[in-house]
Amino acid sequence: MSGNGQTGCGWGYAVEGTPSTMLQVALRSMSRNGSRPEPLPACNGDACGWVRQVAECLRSGRCRAAVLFCSDTGLACCVANKVPGVRAAAVWTVAQAARALERLGANLLVVEMADRTYFECREMLRLCQSGAPCPDGIAWVLRELDGHAHR
């Protein structure tokens, strides 16, 4: 992400509000297996500001990928995708998360927290840790669109 030589944490997670029991168990399971996602900024009530802080962690190189668990995936993606270098995708299933990583090279998976199972939480975290580069065709289109954004 960043050209300053910093490696960053690799991957992280952020949660709006208190993490669900299923997410807490999934995080403990990941930790026991040697995978420790870095906790990213907590939401202080201002969802837009919080999402921007999380996106800035990606832009700065602090993390190369993250999972954000929240209540409004549309809002979160809209804000996050305004930060240069962030490719946020709203996902509801593990299959959608895998597809977003493979086809878009998403570096931020935005997950609606309601009714997530332990398995879904664990798998979305696991998928995120592997990360994926942005495919060349997608990267080209995004660069072109960004160049026209301020005209």
MODELLER restraints for C-alpha pairs under 7 A, 6 or more apart:
rsr = mdl.restraints
at = mdl.atoms
rsr.add(forms.Gaussian(group=physical.xy_distance, feature=features.Distance(at['CA:1:A'], at['CA:59:A']), mean=6.24, stdev=0.5))
rsr.add(forms.Gaussian(group=physical.xy_distance, feature=features.Distance(at['CA:1:A'], at['CA:60:A']), mean=6.73, stdev=0.5))
rsr.add(forms.Gaussian(group=physical.xy_distance, feature=features.Distance(at['CA:1:A'], at['CA:61:A']), mean=4.85, stdev=0.5))
rsr.add(forms.Gaussian(group=physical.xy_distance, feature=features.Distance(at['CA:1:A'], at['CA:64:A']), mean=6.53, stdev=0.5))
rsr.add(forms.Gaussian(group=physical.xy_distance, feature=features.Distance(at['CA:2:A'], at['CA:60:A']), mean=5.76, stdev=0.5))
rsr.add(forms.Gaussian(group=physical.xy_distance, feature=features.Distance(at['CA:2:A'], at['CA:61:A']), mean=4.88, stdev=0.5))
rsr.add(forms.Gaussian(group=physical.xy_distance, feature=features.Distance(at['CA:6:A'], at['CA:61:A']), mean=6.88, stdev=0.5))
rsr.add(forms.Gaussian(group=physical.xy_distance, feature=features.Distance(at['CA:7:A'], at['CA:61:A']), mean=6.97, stdev=0.5))
rsr.add(forms.Gaussian(group=physical.xy_distance, feature=features.Distance(at['CA:8:A'], at['CA:61:A']), mean=5.51, stdev=0.5))
rsr.add(forms.Gaussian(group=physical.xy_distance, feature=features.Distance(at['CA:8:A'], at['CA:62:A']), mean=4.13, stdev=0.5))
rsr.add(forms.Gaussian(group=physical.xy_distance, feature=features.Distance(at['CA:8:A'], at['CA:63:A']), mean=4.95, stdev=0.5))
rsr.add(forms.Gaussian(group=physical.xy_distance, feature=features.Distance(at['CA:9:A'], at['CA:38:A']), mean=6.67, stdev=0.5))
rsr.add(forms.Gaussian(group=physical.xy_distance, feature=features.Distance(at['CA:9:A'], at['CA:62:A']), mean=5.92, stdev=0.5))
rsr.add(forms.Gaussian(group=physical.xy_distance, feature=features.Distance(at['CA:9:A'], at['CA:63:A']), mean=4.95, stdev=0.5))
rsr.add(forms.Gaussian(group=physical.xy_distance, feature=features.Distance(at['CA:10:A'], at['CA:63:A']), mean=4.96, stdev=0.5))
rsr.add(forms.Gaussian(group=physical.xy_distance, feature=features.Distance(at['CA:10:A'], at['CA:64:A']), mean=5.21, stdev=0.5))
rsr.add(forms.Gaussian(group=physical.xy_distance, feature=features.Distance(at['CA:10:A'], at['CA:65:A']), mean=6.58, stdev=0.5))
rsr.add(forms.Gaussian(group=physical.xy_distance, feature=features.Distance(at['CA:11:A'], at['CA:37:A']), mean=5.49, stdev=0.5))
rsr.add(forms.Gaussian(group=physical.xy_distance, feature=features.Distance(at['CA:11:A'], at['CA:38:A']), mean=6.36, stdev=0.5))
rsr.add(forms.Gaussian(group=physical.xy_distance, feature=features.Distance(at['CA:11:A'], at['CA:63:A']), mean=5.13, stdev=0.5))
rsr.add(forms.Gaussian(group=physical.xy_distance, feature=features.Distance(at['CA:11:A'], at['CA:64:A']), mean=5.74, stdev=0.5))
rsr.add(forms.Gaussian(group=physical.xy_distance, feature=features.Distance(at['CA:11:A'], at['CA:65:A']), mean=4.71, stdev=0.5))
rsr.add(forms.Gaussian(group=physical.xy_distance, feature=features.Distance(at['CA:11:A'], at['CA:66:A']), mean=5.27, stdev=0.5))
rsr.add(forms.Gaussian(group=physical.xy_distance, feature=features.Distance(at['CA:11:A'], at['CA:129:A']), mean=5.65, stdev=0.5))
rsr.add(forms.Gaussian(group=physical.xy_distance, feature=features.Distance(at['CA:12:A'], at['CA:37:A']), mean=4.43, stdev=0.5))
rsr.add(forms.Gaussian(group=physical.xy_distance, feature=features.Distance(at['CA:12:A'], at['CA:38:A']), mean=4.22, stdev=0.5))
rsr.add(forms.Gaussian(group=physical.xy_distance, feature=features.Distance(at['CA:12:A'], at['CA:39:A']), mean=5.64, stdev=0.5))
rsr.add(forms.Gaussian(group=physical.xy_distance, feature=features.Distance(at['CA:12:A'], at['CA:40:A']), mean=6.14, stdev=0.5))
rsr.add(forms.Gaussian(group=physical.xy_distance, feature=features.Distance(at['CA:12:A'], at['CA:63:A']), mean=6.49, stdev=0.5))
rsr.add(forms.Gaussian(group=physical.xy_distance, feature=features.Distance(at['CA:12:A'], at['CA:65:A']), mean=6.52, stdev=0.5))
rsr.add(forms.Gaussian(group=physical.xy_distance, feature=features.Distance(at['CA:12:A'], at['CA:66:A']), mean=4.58, stdev=0.5))
rsr.add(forms.Gaussian(group=physical.xy_distance, feature=features.Distance(at['CA:12:A'], at['CA:67:A']), mean=6.55, stdev=0.5))
rsr.add(forms.Gaussian(group=physical.xy_distance, feature=features.Distance(at['CA:13:A'], at['CA:37:A']), mean=6.31, stdev=0.5))
rsr.add(forms.Gaussian(group=physical.xy_distance, feature=features.Distance(at['CA:13:A'], at['CA:38:A']), mean=6.26, stdev=0.5))
rsr.add(forms.Gaussian(group=physical.xy_distance, feature=features.Distance(at['CA:13:A'], at['CA:39:A']), mean=5.27, stdev=0.5))
rsr.add(forms.Gaussian(group=physical.xy_distance, feature=features.Distance(at['CA:13:A'], at['CA:40:A']), mean=5.68, stdev=0.5))
rsr.add(forms.Gaussian(group=physical.xy_distance, feature=features.Distance(at['CA:13:A'], at['CA:66:A']), mean=5.16, stdev=0.5))
rsr.add(forms.Gaussian(group=physical.xy_distance, feature=features.Distance(at['CA:13:A'], at['CA:67:A']), mean=4.72, stdev=0.5))
rsr.add(forms.Gaussian(group=physical.xy_distance, feature=features.Distance(at['CA:13:A'], at['CA:68:A']), mean=5.65, stdev=0.5))
rsr.add(forms.Gaussian(group=physical.xy_distance, feature=features.Distance(at['CA:14:A'], at['CA:39:A']), mean=6.02, stdev=0.5))
rsr.add(forms.Gaussian(group=physical.xy_distance, feature=features.Distance(at['CA:14:A'], at['CA:40:A']), mean=5.10, stdev=0.5))
rsr.add(forms.Gaussian(group=physical.xy_distance, feature=features.Distance(at['CA:14:A'], at['CA:41:A']), mean=6.45, stdev=0.5))
rsr.add(forms.Gaussian(group=physical.xy_distance, feature=features.Distance(at['CA:14:A'], at['CA:42:A']), mean=6.49, stdev=0.5))
rsr.add(forms.Gaussian(group=physical.xy_distance, feature=features.Distance(at['CA:14:A'], at['CA:67:A']), mean=6.44, stdev=0.5))
rsr.add(forms.Gaussian(group=physical.xy_distance, feature=features.Distance(at['CA:14:A'], at['CA:68:A']), mean=4.75, stdev=0.5))
rsr.add(forms.Gaussian(group=physical.xy_distance, feature=features.Distance(at['CA:14:A'], at['CA:69:A']), mean=6.20, stdev=0.5))
rsr.add(forms.Gaussian(group=physical.xy_distance, feature=features.Distance(at['CA:15:A'], at['CA:42:A']), mean=6.55, stdev=0.5))
rsr.add(forms.Gaussian(group=physical.xy_distance, feature=features.Distance(at['CA:15:A'], at['CA:68:A']), mean=5.91, stdev=0.5))
rsr.add(forms.Gaussian(group=physical.xy_distance, feature=features.Distance(at['CA:15:A'], at['CA:69:A']), mean=4.78, stdev=0.5))
rsr.add(forms.Gaussian(group=physical.xy_distance, feature=features.Distance(at['CA:15:A'], at['CA:70:A']), mean=6.11, stdev=0.5))
rsr.add(forms.Gaussian(group=physical.xy_distance, feature=features.Distance(at['CA:16:A'], at['CA:42:A']), mean=6.79, stdev=0.5))
rsr.add(forms.Gaussian(group=physical.xy_distance, feature=features.Distance(at['CA:16:A'], at['CA:43:A']), mean=5.36, stdev=0.5))
rsr.add(forms.Gaussian(group=physical.xy_distance, feature=features.Distance(at['CA:16:A'], at['CA:69:A']), mean=6.24, stdev=0.5))
rsr.add(forms.Gaussian(group=physical.xy_distance, feature=features.Distance(at['CA:16:A'], at['CA:70:A']), mean=5.00, stdev=0.5))
rsr.add(forms.Gaussian(group=physical.xy_distance, feature=features.Distance(at['CA:17:A'], at['CA:43:A']), mean=6.58, stdev=0.5))
rsr.add(forms.Gaussian(group=physical.xy_distance, feature=features.Distance(at['CA:22:A'], at['CA:117:A']), mean=5.95, stdev=0.5))
rsr.add(forms.Gaussian(group=physical.xy_distance, feature=features.Distance(at['CA:22:A'], at['CA:118:A']), mean=4.57, stdev=0.5))
rsr.add(forms.Gaussian(group=physical.xy_distance, feature=features.Distance(at['CA:23:A'], at['CA:118:A']), mean=6.33, stdev=0.5))
rsr.add(forms.Gaussian(group=physical.xy_distance, feature=features.Distance(at['CA:23:A'], at['CA:121:A']), mean=5.68, stdev=0.5))
rsr.add(forms.Gaussian(group=physical.xy_distance, feature=features.Distance(at['CA:25:A'], at['CA:118:A']), mean=6.95, stdev=0.5))
rsr.add(forms.Gaussian(group=physical.xy_distance, feature=features.Distance(at['CA:26:A'], at['CA:118:A']), mean=5.88, stdev=0.5))
rsr.add(forms.Gaussian(group=physical.xy_distance, feature=features.Distance(at['CA:26:A'], at['CA:121:A']), mean=6.11, stdev=0.5))
rsr.add(forms.Gaussian(group=physical.xy_distance, feature=features.Distance(at['CA:26:A'], at['CA:122:A']), mean=4.86, stdev=0.5))
rsr.add(forms.Gaussian(group=physical.xy_distance, feature=features.Distance(at['CA:30:A'], at['CA:36:A']), mean=6.37, stdev=0.5))
rsr.add(forms.Gaussian(group=physical.xy_distance, feature=features.Distance(at['CA:40:A'], at['CA:54:A']), mean=6.40, stdev=0.5))
rsr.add(forms.Gaussian(group=physical.xy_distance, feature=features.Distance(at['CA:41:A'], at['CA:53:A']), mean=6.74, stdev=0.5))
rsr.add(forms.Gaussian(group=physical.xy_distance, feature=features.Distance(at['CA:41:A'], at['CA:54:A']), mean=6.28, stdev=0.5))
rsr.add(forms.Gaussian(group=physical.xy_distance, feature=features.Distance(at['CA:43:A'], at['CA:50:A']), mean=5.25, stdev=0.5))
rsr.add(forms.Gaussian(group=physical.xy_distance, feature=features.Distance(at['CA:48:A'], at['CA:79:A']), mean=6.53, stdev=0.5))
rsr.add(forms.Gaussian(group=physical.xy_distance, feature=features.Distance(at['CA:51:A'], at['CA:76:A']), mean=5.95, stdev=0.5))
rsr.add(forms.Gaussian(group=physical.xy_distance, feature=features.Distance(at['CA:51:A'], at['CA:79:A']), mean=6.69, stdev=0.5))
rsr.add(forms.Gaussian(group=physical.xy_distance, feature=features.Distance(at['CA:51:A'], at['CA:80:A']), mean=6.17, stdev=0.5))
rsr.add(forms.Gaussian(group=physical.xy_distance, feature=features.Distance(at['CA:52:A'], at['CA:79:A']), mean=6.43, stdev=0.5))
rsr.add(forms.Gaussian(group=physical.xy_distance, feature=features.Distance(at['CA:52:A'], at['CA:80:A']), mean=5.85, stdev=0.5))
rsr.add(forms.Gaussian(group=physical.xy_distance, feature=features.Distance(at['CA:55:A'], at['CA:80:A']), mean=5.42, stdev=0.5))
rsr.add(forms.Gaussian(group=physical.xy_distance, feature=features.Distance(at['CA:55:A'], at['CA:83:A']), mean=6.43, stdev=0.5))
rsr.add(forms.Gaussian(group=physical.xy_distance, feature=features.Distance(at['CA:55:A'], at['CA:86:A']), mean=6.55, stdev=0.5))
rsr.add(forms.Gaussian(group=physical.xy_distance, feature=features.Distance(at['CA:56:A'], at['CA:83:A']), mean=6.98, stdev=0.5))
rsr.add(forms.Gaussian(group=physical.xy_distance, feature=features.Distance(at['CA:57:A'], at['CA:63:A']), mean=5.97, stdev=0.5))
rsr.add(forms.Gaussian(group=physical.xy_distance, feature=features.Distance(at['CA:58:A'], at['CA:64:A']), mean=5.67, stdev=0.5))
rsr.add(forms.Gaussian(group=physical.xy_distance, feature=features.Distance(at['CA:58:A'], at['CA:65:A']), mean=6.65, stdev=0.5))
rsr.add(forms.Gaussian(group=physical.xy_distance, feature=features.Distance(at['CA:58:A'], at['CA:86:A']), mean=6.78, stdev=0.5))
rsr.add(forms.Gaussian(group=physical.xy_distance, feature=features.Distance(at['CA:59:A'], at['CA:84:A']), mean=6.55, stdev=0.5))
rsr.add(forms.Gaussian(group=physical.xy_distance, feature=features.Distance(at['CA:59:A'], at['CA:85:A']), mean=5.78, stdev=0.5))
rsr.add(forms.Gaussian(group=physical.xy_distance, feature=features.Distance(at['CA:59:A'], at['CA:86:A']), mean=6.63, stdev=0.5))
rsr.add(forms.Gaussian(group=physical.xy_distance, feature=features.Distance(at['CA:64:A'], at['CA:107:A']), mean=6.66, stdev=0.5))
rsr.add(forms.Gaussian(group=physical.xy_distance, feature=features.Distance(at['CA:65:A'], at['CA:107:A']), mean=4.46, stdev=0.5))
rsr.add(forms.Gaussian(group=physical.xy_distance, feature=features.Distance(at['CA:65:A'], at['CA:108:A']), mean=5.75, stdev=0.5))
rsr.add(forms.Gaussian(group=physical.xy_distance, feature=features.Distance(at['CA:65:A'], at['CA:128:A']), mean=6.31, stdev=0.5))
rsr.add(forms.Gaussian(group=physical.xy_distance, feature=features.Distance(at['CA:65:A'], at['CA:129:A']), mean=6.99, stdev=0.5))
rsr.add(forms.Gaussian(group=physical.xy_distance, feature=features.Distance(at['CA:65:A'], at['CA:131:A']), mean=6.10, stdev=0.5))
rsr.add(forms.Gaussian(group=physical.xy_distance, feature=features.Distance(at['CA:66:A'], at['CA:107:A']), mean=6.29, stdev=0.5))
rsr.add(forms.Gaussian(group=physical.xy_distance, feature=features.Distance(at['CA:66:A'], at['CA:108:A']), mean=4.93, stdev=0.5))
rsr.add(forms.Gaussian(group=physical.xy_distance, feature=features.Distance(at['CA:66:A'], at['CA:109:A']), mean=6.42, stdev=0.5))
rsr.add(forms.Gaussian(group=physical.xy_distance, feature=features.Distance(at['CA:66:A'], at['CA:128:A']), mean=6.31, stdev=0.5))
rsr.add(forms.Gaussian(group=physical.xy_distance, feature=features.Distance(at['CA:67:A'], at['CA:108:A']), mean=5.64, stdev=0.5))
rsr.add(forms.Gaussian(group=physical.xy_distance, feature=features.Distance(at['CA:67:A'], at['CA:109:A']), mean=4.72, stdev=0.5))
rsr.add(forms.Gaussian(group=physical.xy_distance, feature=features.Distance(at['CA:67:A'], at['CA:110:A']), mean=5.97, stdev=0.5))
rsr.add(forms.Gaussian(group=physical.xy_distance, feature=features.Distance(at['CA:67:A'], at['CA:125:A']), mean=6.63, stdev=0.5))
rsr.add(forms.Gaussian(group=physical.xy_distance, feature=features.Distance(at['CA:67:A'], at['CA:128:A']), mean=6.69, stdev=0.5))
rsr.add(forms.Gaussian(group=physical.xy_distance, feature=features.Distance(at['CA:68:A'], at['CA:109:A']), mean=6.14, stdev=0.5))
rsr.add(forms.Gaussian(group=physical.xy_distance, feature=features.Distance(at['CA:68:A'], at['CA:110:A']), mean=4.82, stdev=0.5))
rsr.add(forms.Gaussian(group=physical.xy_distance, feature=features.Distance(at['CA:68:A'], at['CA:111:A']), mean=6.06, stdev=0.5))
rsr.add(forms.Gaussian(group=physical.xy_distance, feature=features.Distance(at['CA:69:A'], at['CA:110:A']), mean=6.08, stdev=0.5))
rsr.add(forms.Gaussian(group=physical.xy_distance, feature=features.Distance(at['CA:69:A'], at['CA:111:A']), mean=4.84, stdev=0.5))
rsr.add(forms.Gaussian(group=physical.xy_distance, feature=features.Distance(at['CA:69:A'], at['CA:112:A']), mean=5.84, stdev=0.5))
rsr.add(forms.Gaussian(group=physical.xy_distance, feature=features.Distance(at['CA:69:A'], at['CA:113:A']), mean=5.33, stdev=0.5))
rsr.add(forms.Gaussian(group=physical.xy_distance, feature=features.Distance(at['CA:70:A'], at['CA:111:A']), mean=6.26, stdev=0.5))
rsr.add(forms.Gaussian(group=physical.xy_distance, feature=features.Distance(at['CA:70:A'], at['CA:112:A']), mean=5.22, stdev=0.5))
rsr.add(forms.Gaussian(group=physical.xy_distance, feature=features.Distance(at['CA:70:A'], at['CA:113:A']), mean=5.45, stdev=0.5))
rsr.add(forms.Gaussian(group=physical.xy_distance, feature=features.Distance(at['CA:71:A'], at['CA:112:A']), mean=5.29, stdev=0.5))
rsr.add(forms.Gaussian(group=physical.xy_distance, feature=features.Distance(at['CA:71:A'], at['CA:113:A']), mean=6.09, stdev=0.5))
rsr.add(forms.Gaussian(group=physical.xy_distance, feature=features.Distance(at['CA:72:A'], at['CA:112:A']), mean=6.62, stdev=0.5))
rsr.add(forms.Gaussian(group=physical.xy_distance, feature=features.Distance(at['CA:73:A'], at['CA:90:A']), mean=5.64, stdev=0.5))
rsr.add(forms.Gaussian(group=physical.xy_distance, feature=features.Distance(at['CA:73:A'], at['CA:110:A']), mean=5.88, stdev=0.5))
rsr.add(forms.Gaussian(group=physical.xy_distance, feature=features.Distance(at['CA:73:A'], at['CA:111:A']), mean=6.45, stdev=0.5))
rsr.add(forms.Gaussian(group=physical.xy_distance, feature=features.Distance(at['CA:73:A'], at['CA:112:A']), mean=5.96, stdev=0.5))
rsr.add(forms.Gaussian(group=physical.xy_distance, feature=features.Distance(at['CA:74:A'], at['CA:90:A']), mean=6.95, stdev=0.5))
rsr.add(forms.Gaussian(group=physical.xy_distance, feature=features.Distance(at['CA:77:A'], at['CA:88:A']), mean=5.47, stdev=0.5))
rsr.add(forms.Gaussian(group=physical.xy_distance, feature=features.Distance(at['CA:77:A'], at['CA:89:A']), mean=6.34, stdev=0.5))
rsr.add(forms.Gaussian(group=physical.xy_distance, feature=features.Distance(at['CA:77:A'], at['CA:90:A']), mean=6.54, stdev=0.5))
rsr.add(forms.Gaussian(group=physical.xy_distance, feature=features.Distance(at['CA:77:A'], at['CA:110:A']), mean=6.94, stdev=0.5))
rsr.add(forms.Gaussian(group=physical.xy_distance, feature=features.Distance(at['CA:80:A'], at['CA:86:A']), mean=6.49, stdev=0.5))
rsr.add(forms.Gaussian(group=physical.xy_distance, feature=features.Distance(at['CA:80:A'], at['CA:88:A']), mean=6.32, stdev=0.5))
rsr.add(forms.Gaussian(group=physical.xy_distance, feature=features.Distance(at['CA:81:A'], at['CA:87:A']), mean=5.90, stdev=0.5))
rsr.add(forms.Gaussian(group=physical.xy_distance, feature=features.Distance(at['CA:81:A'], at['CA:88:A']), mean=5.88, stdev=0.5))
rsr.add(forms.Gaussian(group=physical.xy_distance, feature=features.Distance(at['CA:86:A'], at['CA:107:A']), mean=6.41, stdev=0.5))
rsr.add(forms.Gaussian(group=physical.xy_distance, feature=features.Distance(at['CA:87:A'], at['CA:106:A']), mean=4.83, stdev=0.5))
rsr.add(forms.Gaussian(group=physical.xy_distance, feature=features.Distance(at['CA:87:A'], at['CA:107:A']), mean=5.50, stdev=0.5))
rsr.add(forms.Gaussian(group=physical.xy_distance, feature=features.Distance(at['CA:87:A'], at['CA:108:A']), mean=6.14, stdev=0.5))
rsr.add(forms.Gaussian(group=physical.xy_distance, feature=features.Distance(at['CA:88:A'], at['CA:106:A']), mean=5.68, stdev=0.5))
rsr.add(forms.Gaussian(group=physical.xy_distance, feature=features.Distance(at['CA:88:A'], at['CA:107:A']), mean=6.26, stdev=0.5))
rsr.add(forms.Gaussian(group=physical.xy_distance, feature=features.Distance(at['CA:88:A'], at['CA:108:A']), mean=4.47, stdev=0.5))
rsr.add(forms.Gaussian(group=physical.xy_distance, feature=features.Distance(at['CA:88:A'], at['CA:109:A']), mean=5.83, stdev=0.5))
rsr.add(forms.Gaussian(group=physical.xy_distance, feature=features.Distance(at['CA:88:A'], at['CA:110:A']), mean=6.69, stdev=0.5))
rsr.add(forms.Gaussian(group=physical.xy_distance, feature=features.Distance(at['CA:89:A'], at['CA:100:A']), mean=6.49, stdev=0.5))
rsr.add(forms.Gaussian(group=physical.xy_distance, feature=features.Distance(at['CA:89:A'], at['CA:106:A']), mean=6.29, stdev=0.5))
rsr.add(forms.Gaussian(group=physical.xy_distance, feature=features.Distance(at['CA:89:A'], at['CA:108:A']), mean=6.39, stdev=0.5))
rsr.add(forms.Gaussian(group=physical.xy_distance, feature=features.Distance(at['CA:89:A'], at['CA:109:A']), mean=5.28, stdev=0.5))
rsr.add(forms.Gaussian(group=physical.xy_distance, feature=features.Distance(at['CA:89:A'], at['CA:110:A']), mean=5.84, stdev=0.5))
rsr.add(forms.Gaussian(group=physical.xy_distance, feature=features.Distance(at['CA:90:A'], at['CA:109:A']), mean=6.18, stdev=0.5))
rsr.add(forms.Gaussian(group=physical.xy_distance, feature=features.Distance(at['CA:90:A'], at['CA:110:A']), mean=4.64, stdev=0.5))
rsr.add(forms.Gaussian(group=physical.xy_distance, feature=features.Distance(at['CA:90:A'], at['CA:111:A']), mean=6.03, stdev=0.5))
rsr.add(forms.Gaussian(group=physical.xy_distance, feature=features.Distance(at['CA:91:A'], at['CA:97:A']), mean=5.57, stdev=0.5))
rsr.add(forms.Gaussian(group=physical.xy_distance, feature=features.Distance(at['CA:91:A'], at['CA:109:A']), mean=6.59, stdev=0.5))
rsr.add(forms.Gaussian(group=physical.xy_distance, feature=features.Distance(at['CA:91:A'], at['CA:110:A']), mean=6.02, stdev=0.5))
rsr.add(forms.Gaussian(group=physical.xy_distance, feature=features.Distance(at['CA:91:A'], at['CA:111:A']), mean=5.40, stdev=0.5))
rsr.add(forms.Gaussian(group=physical.xy_distance, feature=features.Distance(at['CA:92:A'], at['CA:111:A']), mean=5.97, stdev=0.5))
rsr.add(forms.Gaussian(group=physical.xy_distance, feature=features.Distance(at['CA:92:A'], at['CA:112:A']), mean=6.52, stdev=0.5))
rsr.add(forms.Gaussian(group=physical.xy_distance, feature=features.Distance(at['CA:94:A'], at['CA:120:A']), mean=6.24, stdev=0.5))
rsr.add(forms.Gaussian(group=physical.xy_distance, feature=features.Distance(at['CA:94:A'], at['CA:123:A']), mean=6.54, stdev=0.5))
rsr.add(forms.Gaussian(group=physical.xy_distance, feature=features.Distance(at['CA:94:A'], at['CA:124:A']), mean=6.04, stdev=0.5))
rsr.add(forms.Gaussian(group=physical.xy_distance, feature=features.Distance(at['CA:97:A'], at['CA:109:A']), mean=6.84, stdev=0.5))
rsr.add(forms.Gaussian(group=physical.xy_distance, feature=features.Distance(at['CA:97:A'], at['CA:124:A']), mean=6.65, stdev=0.5))
rsr.add(forms.Gaussian(group=physical.xy_distance, feature=features.Distance(at['CA:98:A'], at['CA:127:A']), mean=6.76, stdev=0.5))
rsr.add(forms.Gaussian(group=physical.xy_distance, feature=features.Distance(at['CA:100:A'], at['CA:106:A']), mean=5.68, stdev=0.5))
rsr.add(forms.Gaussian(group=physical.xy_distance, feature=features.Distance(at['CA:101:A'], at['CA:131:A']), mean=6.87, stdev=0.5))
rsr.add(forms.Gaussian(group=physical.xy_distance, feature=features.Distance(at['CA:101:A'], at['CA:132:A']), mean=5.78, stdev=0.5))
rsr.add(forms.Gaussian(group=physical.xy_distance, feature=features.Distance(at['CA:102:A'], at['CA:132:A']), mean=6.61, stdev=0.5))
rsr.add(forms.Gaussian(group=physical.xy_distance, feature=features.Distance(at['CA:103:A'], at['CA:135:A']), mean=6.99, stdev=0.5))
rsr.add(forms.Gaussian(group=physical.xy_distance, feature=features.Distance(at['CA:104:A'], at['CA:134:A']), mean=5.90, stdev=0.5))
rsr.add(forms.Gaussian(group=physical.xy_distance, feature=features.Distance(at['CA:104:A'], at['CA:135:A']), mean=6.57, stdev=0.5))
rsr.add(forms.Gaussian(group=physical.xy_distance, feature=features.Distance(at['CA:104:A'], at['CA:138:A']), mean=6.75, stdev=0.5))
rsr.add(forms.Gaussian(group=physical.xy_distance, feature=features.Distance(at['CA:105:A'], at['CA:132:A']), mean=4.95, stdev=0.5))
rsr.add(forms.Gaussian(group=physical.xy_distance, feature=features.Distance(at['CA:105:A'], at['CA:133:A']), mean=4.98, stdev=0.5))
rsr.add(forms.Gaussian(group=physical.xy_distance, feature=features.Distance(at['CA:105:A'], at['CA:134:A']), mean=4.03, stdev=0.5))
rsr.add(forms.Gaussian(group=physical.xy_distance, feature=features.Distance(at['CA:105:A'], at['CA:135:A']), mean=6.32, stdev=0.5))
rsr.add(forms.Gaussian(group=physical.xy_distance, feature=features.Distance(at['CA:107:A'], at['CA:131:A']), mean=6.67, stdev=0.5))
